[in-house]
């Protein structure tokens, strides 16, 4: 005998009981269930998803800068706002202890936002690294340099990392993946059709 259907039914029954209780009690709910998002015109037994989320789907406007929006997107957005507040406060402190997290974060952010200094320096801070790239003359040089960049956590065309073996989860193996490319896949770089040719031209103009 397979008890799973019974367990599933019991689970929905418990959830429905919680819903009925929250509807009939005058005590303020602390469950986190947002009843205002429910669509009363959709019966739970017909479409439970829209019954619970229907009003939210109808009334929530997707921000213009996003292709999708959900509760986790909202949490991520709020986390960024909170993080920016912490960074701004660290940058604004005048009495930061040398070597403290506040001093490191605040100074890094202040230097990053100093457009005048960034424009003045141009690529000078990167020149030594750019010279190393120009000095590469062989495949062995390239492989060695890619390894150096990997150690510095700088993206390269190939990403190398250690993770669990997909076929033997009790072991770890070295994995390789495409990494550090700005376009989605190989056709965007190598396909000579008119579509991809125009995309490459536009991409180079944007990157320039």
N, C-alpha and C positions, 0 to 999 in steps of 0.2 A: 504493500500500500504506500502511495506517495502522498505525504501530508502537505506538500507545498501549496496547492490550491487553497487548502483550508487555512494555512498560515497567512496567505495573501489576503484572503477574505477577512480573516480576523484583524489583519492590519488595517484594512480599509474601514472595517467596522469601528475600530478604536479611534481612528482619525475622524470618522463621521461623528462619533460620540463626543469627541472633544469639540468639534464644530458646533453641535447642537447645544452643548453645555455653554459655550462661549456666547451663543445667541440668546440663551434664556437667563443667564446670570447678570446681575447688575454690578458685580465686582469687576474692577478694571483688569483686563487680561494682561498676563505677563508672559504669554507663550511666544510672542513674536509674530503670531499670525495676523496679517493685516486684513481685517474683514472688509475694509473699504475697497479692496481690490477685487472682491468677489463679484461675479456677474450672476445676479439672482434670476435672470431670464433663461439661463442655461442650467438644466438639471444636472446634479452631480453624477447620476447614473448614466447620463447620455455622453457627457464630455467633462470629466473631472478637471482636466487642465484648464479649460476655459471657464468652468464654474468658479475655480479658485482665482484665476488670473485675468478673466475677461475684461473687467473694468480697467485694470492697469494697462492692458494691451490697447484698449480703445482711447485712453486719455493720455498715456505717456508719450511725449514727443521725443523722437530720436534726435540728439544734438547734430547740428549740421556737419561737424567734423568727424562723425562716426558712421560706420556702415551698419552697426548693430548696437543694442543697448540692453543690459540686463542688470540684475542686482549686483553681480560681481564687478561689472563695469563701473557701477556707481561707487562701490567700495574702493576700487582702484583709483578713481578720480578723487575721492575724498582723502585717500591716503597721500596722494600727490600734494593736495592742498595743505595737509598737516605737515608733510615733510618740508614743503617750501617755507612754512611758518617757522619751523625749527631752524632751518638754514639761515633765514633772514635774521632771526634773533641772535644766532651765533655770530653772524657777520657784523651786527650792530653793537656787540659788546665791546666796551673800551678797556675793560679790565680782565681780559682773557689771560689765564695762566699759561705761560710758555710751555708748549708741548702737550697742552690739553686737547681733548677732542673738539671743544668749542673753538680753540685757536686754529686747529688744522682745517676744520670744516669752514669756518668763517673766512680765513685767508684764501683758501682754494676758491670759494665762491666769489669773493671779491675780485680775485685775479681773473677769473673766467668772465666776469661781467665787465671788465675794464676794456671796452671796445677800442679806445684810443691807443692803449698800450699794445693790444693784440695786433691792430693794424700797423703800428709802428714796427713791431718785431717781424711781422710777416712770417716767413718760413724759417727764419734764423734759428729758433730753438730746435727745429727738426733737421737742420742741415746735415749734421753728423750722421743721422739715420738715413737720410736721402743719399748721402755719399756712399754709404754701405751698399745700398741697392744698386747704384750706378756701377759699383765695382764688381758686381757679380758677372762672371764670364763663363761659367760652366754649370751643368746640371748638379754636380756635387755641391757647388757654391750655393745654388738655389735651395737645395734640400737642407743644407746646414743653416741657411738664413731663416727658412721657414720654421725650423726647430727652435731657433732663437726667439723668433716672434711669438711662437706658441708659448714658450716659457714666460714671456712678458705679457701674456693674455691679450695679444693683438691678433685680430682675425686675419686668416690667410685663406687662399682658395681651398685648402684642405683642413678640416677640423679633426683633431685627434684627441680622444679622451678614453678613459677607462670606465667601464660600466659592466653590469651583470650580463652574462652570456644569455641571449634570448632563448637558446636551446638547452642550456644547462644553468639554471638560476643559482646554483650553489658555487659558481665560479665567476671570476671577473676576467674580462678580456679587453684588449685594445680595440677600439672602434674608430672608423674613419668616416667622415661625412663631408659633403660640400659645404663650404663655409666662406663667409667674407665676400660674397658676390652681391652686387646691387640689383641684378636682374634675376627673374625667377628660375630659368633653366637654360639648358644648352642652346635651344633654338633661338633664344634672344641674342646669343653671341655668334652662332655659326650658320643659321638659316639665312639664305640669300634672297628669300622672297621679298616682295615690295613691302609687305606689312612689317617684317622684322627689320628691314633695312631702314625704314623711316623711324622706327622706334629707337634704333641705335643712334641715328643722327640726333634725334631729340634728346636722348639720354646724355650724349656727350656735351650738348649745349647746356643742359641743366647742371651737369657735374662741373663744367668749366666756370 
